[in-house]
Amino acid sequence: MPLIDKIAWLHLHDGRILSTRSRGKDAYYLPGGKREPGETDADTLLREIREELTVTLDPASLQLRGVFTAPAHGHAPDVLVQMTLYAATYTGQLQPAAEIEEIVWLSYRHRPQVSAVDQLIFDWLRELGELAE
């Protein structure tokens, strides 16, 4: 099966999760993106977050939170996305940039509005008590 390799940032605040919506998309996605040739997870995450949200993640604070796999939103049914999820602190002010049209803070009740892999993450965070209803 085809697999999309995505690195994403998990940022929680007051029981809500930071999410984004790209121009022309109908679902919310955790911020991050695809690896470019030769990039490490950290390289990819730092680049993508700087490009999409205009903030700088602290590389020393990166913490692997998990790896999740689900059908890729908006692709053929046999295409999967594997999301490697990191938490990290940042400096700067969150602002949408590049293809990002909207930044939102979501709780568990917004689960139907996110991609399938993000839904797995929402379920996991709810079980851990980290995501508000």
ChimeraX commands (.cxc) that place a marker at each C-alpha (Angstrom):
marker #1 position 0.00,0.00,0.00 radius 0.5
marker #1 position 1.23,3.53,-0.71 radius 0.5
marker #1 position 2.30,5.36,2.44 radius 0.5
marker #1 position 2.56,9.11,3.06 radius 0.5
marker #1 position 5.23,9.89,5.65 radius 0.5
marker #1 position 4.17,12.93,7.69 radius 0.5
marker #1 position 5.80,14.58,10.71 radius 0.5
marker #1 position 3.44,16.60,12.91 radius 0.5
marker #1 position 3.49,18.91,15.93 radius 0.5
marker #1 position 1.30,18.21,18.93 radius 0.5
marker #1 position 0.60,21.41,20.81 radius 0.5
marker #1 position -2.00,21.38,23.59 radius 0.5
marker #1 position -3.24,24.34,25.61 radius 0.5
marker #1 position -6.00,24.22,28.23 radius 0.5
marker #1 position -7.18,20.83,26.97 radius 0.5
marker #1 position -7.41,21.94,23.35 radius 0.5
marker #1 position -5.22,20.93,20.44 radius 0.5
marker #1 position -3.74,23.28,17.86 radius 0.5
marker #1 position -4.94,22.42,14.39 radius 0.5
marker #1 position -4.87,23.99,10.95 radius 0.5
marker #1 position -6.90,24.12,7.76 radius 0.5
marker #1 position -5.20,24.56,4.41 radius 0.5
marker #1 position -6.73,26.61,1.59 radius 0.5
marker #1 position -9.28,24.56,-0.34 radius 0.5
marker #1 position -9.45,21.76,2.26 radius 0.5
marker #1 position -12.56,20.67,4.14 radius 0.5
marker #1 position -10.87,19.13,7.19 radius 0.5
marker #1 position -8.50,20.22,9.91 radius 0.5
marker #1 position -5.03,18.72,10.20 radius 0.5
marker #1 position -2.34,18.80,12.86 radius 0.5
marker #1 position 0.42,21.14,11.69 radius 0.5
marker #1 position 3.41,19.57,9.99 radius 0.5
marker #1 position 4.19,18.03,6.67 radius 0.5
marker #1 position 6.08,15.64,4.47 radius 0.5
marker #1 position 9.76,14.93,4.74 radius 0.5
marker #1 position 12.06,16.22,1.99 radius 0.5
marker #1 position 14.94,14.00,0.80 radius 0.5
marker #1 position 17.66,13.69,3.43 radius 0.5
marker #1 position 15.67,15.35,6.21 radius 0.5
marker #1 position 15.41,13.96,9.72 radius 0.5
marker #1 position 12.16,14.11,11.67 radius 0.5
marker #1 position 13.45,17.20,13.48 radius 0.5
marker #1 position 14.54,18.91,10.24 radius 0.5
marker #1 position 11.12,18.30,8.70 radius 0.5
marker #1 position 9.15,19.44,11.71 radius 0.5
marker #1 position 11.15,22.61,12.32 radius 0.5
marker #1 position 10.96,23.60,8.63 radius 0.5
marker #1 position 7.26,22.86,8.23 radius 0.5
marker #1 position 6.18,24.65,11.41 radius 0.5
marker #1 position 8.29,27.71,10.57 radius 0.5
marker #1 position 6.78,27.79,7.04 radius 0.5
marker #1 position 3.17,27.15,8.09 radius 0.5
marker #1 position 2.86,28.93,11.45 radius 0.5
marker #1 position 5.78,31.43,11.54 radius 0.5
marker #1 position 7.10,30.12,14.88 radius 0.5
marker #1 position 10.37,28.42,15.76 radius 0.5
marker #1 position 10.29,25.10,17.60 radius 0.5
marker #1 position 13.04,24.48,20.13 radius 0.5
marker #1 position 14.92,21.41,18.81 radius 0.5
marker #1 position 16.10,20.51,22.32 radius 0.5
marker #1 position 12.48,20.25,23.50 radius 0.5
marker #1 position 11.30,17.77,20.84 radius 0.5
marker #1 position 9.54,14.83,22.45 radius 0.5
marker #1 position 8.24,11.89,20.42 radius 0.5
marker #1 position 4.63,11.27,21.43 radius 0.5
marker #1 position 3.71,8.47,19.03 radius 0.5
marker #1 position 3.30,7.13,15.51 radius 0.5
marker #1 position -0.20,6.74,14.06 radius 0.5
marker #1 position -1.38,5.21,10.75 radius 0.5
marker #1 position -4.76,5.61,9.02 radius 0.5
marker #1 position -6.25,6.09,5.54 radius 0.5
marker #1 position -5.04,9.37,4.03 radius 0.5
marker #1 position -7.76,12.04,3.82 radius 0.5
marker #1 position -8.56,13.04,0.25 radius 0.5
marker #1 position -6.61,10.17,-1.35 radius 0.5
marker #1 position -7.52,6.78,-2.85 radius 0.5
marker #1 position -8.76,4.28,-0.23 radius 0.5
marker #1 position -5.55,2.24,-0.36 radius 0.5
marker #1 position -3.28,5.21,0.48 radius 0.5
marker #1 position -2.22,5.42,4.13 radius 0.5
marker #1 position -0.65,8.23,6.09 radius 0.5
marker #1 position 1.85,7.49,8.83 radius 0.5
marker #1 position 2.07,10.41,11.22 radius 0.5
marker #1 position 5.01,10.72,13.58 radius 0.5
marker #1 position 3.92,13.07,16.33 radius 0.5
marker #1 position 6.20,15.33,18.39 radius 0.5
marker #1 position 5.54,17.82,21.15 radius 0.5
marker #1 position 7.86,20.83,21.45 radius 0.5
marker #1 position 8.04,24.32,22.88 radius 0.5
marker #1 position 8.20,27.30,20.56 radius 0.5
marker #1 position 9.05,30.96,20.29 radius 0.5
marker #1 position 7.22,33.55,18.22 radius 0.5
marker #1 position 3.58,34.26,17.51 radius 0.5
marker #1 position 1.37,31.66,15.85 radius 0.5
marker #1 position 0.09,32.96,12.51 radius 0.5
marker #1 position -1.17,31.15,9.42 radius 0.5
marker #1 position 1.31,31.27,6.52 radius 0.5
marker #1 position 2.07,29.45,3.24 radius 0.5
marker #1 position -0.93,27.21,2.43 radius 0.5
marker #1 position -2.48,27.51,5.90 radius 0.5
marker #1 position -5.70,29.52,5.87 radius 0.5
marker #1 position -6.83,29.03,9.45 radius 0.5
marker #1 position -5.42,28.14,12.87 radius 0.5
marker #1 position -7.88,26.73,15.41 radius 0.5
marker #1 position -7.93,25.20,18.90 radius 0.5
marker #1 position -10.05,22.05,18.92 radius 0.5
marker #1 position -11.52,19.84,21.62 radius 0.5
marker #1 position -12.76,16.26,21.33 radius 0.5
marker #1 position -16.18,17.40,20.12 radius 0.5
marker #1 position -14.49,18.58,16.90 radius 0.5
marker #1 position -13.29,15.04,16.11 radius 0.5
marker #1 position -15.62,14.65,13.06 radius 0.5
marker #1 position -13.95,17.68,11.44 radius 0.5
marker #1 position -10.42,16.24,11.36 radius 0.5
marker #1 position -8.66,13.68,9.17 radius 0.5
marker #1 position -8.77,9.95,10.01 radius 0.5
marker #1 position -5.26,9.88,11.44 radius 0.5
marker #1 position -6.01,12.95,13.56 radius 0.5
marker #1 position -9.15,11.18,14.82 radius 0.5
marker #1 position -6.92,8.38,16.15 radius 0.5
marker #1 position -4.81,10.98,17.92 radius 0.5
marker #1 position -7.91,12.70,19.34 radius 0.5
marker #1 position -9.08,9.32,20.74 radius 0.5
marker #1 position -5.66,8.62,22.24 radius 0.5
marker #1 position -5.40,12.08,23.84 radius 0.5
marker #1 position -8.93,11.74,25.25 radius 0.5
marker #1 position -8.00,8.38,26.81 radius 0.5
marker #1 position -4.95,10.04,28.39 radius 0.5
marker #1 position -7.14,12.84,29.73 radius 0.5
marker #1 position -5.20,15.47,27.76 radius 0.5
marker #1 position -7.97,16.57,25.38 radius 0.5
marker #1 position -11.11,18.29,26.66 radius 0.5
marker #1 position -14.55,17.10,25.64 radius 0.5
marker link #1:1,2 radius 0.2
marker link #1:2,3 radius 0.2
marker link #1:3,4 radius 0.2
marker link #1:4,5 radius 0.2
marker link #1:5,6 radius 0.2
marker link #1:6,7 radius 0.2
marker link #1:7,8 radius 0.2
marker link #1:8,9 radius 0.2
marker link #1:9,10 radius 0.2
marker link #1:10,11 radius 0.2
marker link #1:11,12 radius 0.2
marker link #1:12,13 radius 0.2
marker link #1:13,14 radius 0.2
marker link #1:14,15 radius 0.2
marker link #1:15,16 radius 0.2
marker link #1:16,17 radius 0.2
marker link #1:17,18 radius 0.2
marker link #1:18,19 radius 0.2
marker link #1:19,20 radius 0.2
marker link #1:20,21 radius 0.2
marker link #1:21,22 radius 0.2
marker link #1:22,23 radius 0.2
marker link #1:23,24 radius 0.2
marker link #1:24,25 radius 0.2
marker link #1:25,26 radius 0.2
marker link #1:26,27 radius 0.2
marker link #1:27,28 radius 0.2
marker link #1:28,29 radius 0.2
marker link #1:29,30 radius 0.2
marker link #1:30,31 radius 0.2
marker link #1:31,32 radius 0.2
marker link #1:32,33 radius 0.2
marker link #1:33,34 radius 0.2
marker link #1:34,35 radius 0.2
marker link #1:35,36 radius 0.2
marker link #1:36,37 radius 0.2
marker link #1:37,38 radius 0.2
marker link #1:38,39 radius 0.2
marker link #1:39,40 radius 0.2
marker link #1:40,41 radius 0.2
marker link #1:41,42 radius 0.2
marker link #1:42,43 radius 0.2
marker link #1:43,44 radius 0.2
marker link #1:44,45 radius 0.2
marker link #1:45,46 radius 0.2
marker link #1:46,47 radius 0.2
marker link #1:47,48 radius 0.2
marker link #1:48,49 radius 0.2
marker link #1:49,50 radius 0.2
marker link #1:50,51 radius 0.2
marker link #1:51,52 radius 0.2
marker link #1:52,53 radius 0.2
marker link #1:53,54 radius 0.2
marker link #1:54,55 radius 0.2
marker link #1:55,56 radius 0.2
marker link #1:56,57 radius 0.2
marker link #1:57,58 radius 0.2
marker link #1:58,59 radius 0.2
marker link #1:59,60 radius 0.2
marker link #1:60,61 radius 0.2
marker link #1:61,62 radius 0.2
marker link #1:62,63 radius 0.2
marker link #1:63,64 radius 0.2
marker link #1:64,65 radius 0.2
marker link #1:65,66 radius 0.2
marker link #1:66,67 radius 0.2
marker link #1:67,68 radius 0.2
marker link #1:68,69 radius 0.2
marker link #1:69,70 radius 0.2
marker link #1:70,71 radius 0.2
marker link #1:71,72 radius 0.2
marker link #1:72,73 radius 0.2
marker link #1:73,74 radius 0.2
marker link #1:74,75 radius 0.2
marker link #1:75,76 radius 0.2
marker link #1:76,77 radius 0.2
marker link #1:77,78 radius 0.2
marker link #1:78,79 radius 0.2
marker link #1:79,80 radius 0.2
marker link #1:80,81 radius 0.2
marker link #1:81,82 radius 0.2
marker link #1:82,83 radius 0.2
marker link #1:83,84 radius 0.2
marker link #1:84,85 radius 0.2
marker link #1:85,86 radius 0.2
marker link #1:86,87 radius 0.2
marker link #1:87,88 radius 0.2
marker link #1:88,89 radius 0.2
marker link #1:89,90 radius 0.2
marker link #1:90,91 radius 0.2
marker link #1:91,92 radius 0.2
marker link #1:92,93 radius 0.2
marker link #1:93,94 radius 0.2
marker link #1:94,95 radius 0.2
marker link #1:95,96 radius 0.2
marker link #1:96,97 radius 0.2
marker link #1:97,98 radius 0.2
marker link #1:98,99 radius 0.2
marker link #1:99,100 radius 0.2
marker link #1:100,101 radius 0.2
marker link #1:101,102 radius 0.2
marker link #1:102,103 radius 0.2
marker link #1:103,104 radius 0.2
marker link #1:104,105 radius 0.2
marker link #1:105,106 radius 0.2
marker link #1:106,107 radius 0.2
marker link #1:107,108 radius 0.2
marker link #1:108,109 radius 0.2
marker link #1:109,110 radius 0.2
marker link #1:110,111 radius 0.2
marker link #1:111,112 radius 0.2
marker link #1:112,113 radius 0.2
marker link #1:113,114 radius 0.2
marker link #1:114,115 radius 0.2
marker link #1:115,116 radius 0.2
marker link #1:116,117 radius 0.2
marker link #1:117,118 radius 0.2
marker link #1:118,119 radius 0.2
marker link #1:119,120 radius 0.2
marker link #1:120,121 radius 0.2
marker link #1:121,122 radius 0.2
marker link #1:122,123 radius 0.2
marker link #1:123,124 radius 0.2
marker link #1:124,125 radius 0.2
marker link #1:125,126 radius 0.2
marker link #1:126,127 radius 0.2
marker link #1:127,128 radius 0.2
marker link #1:128,129 radius 0.2
marker link #1:129,130 radius 0.2
marker link #1:130,131 radius 0.2
marker link #1:131,132 radius 0.2
marker link #1:132,133 radius 0.2
view
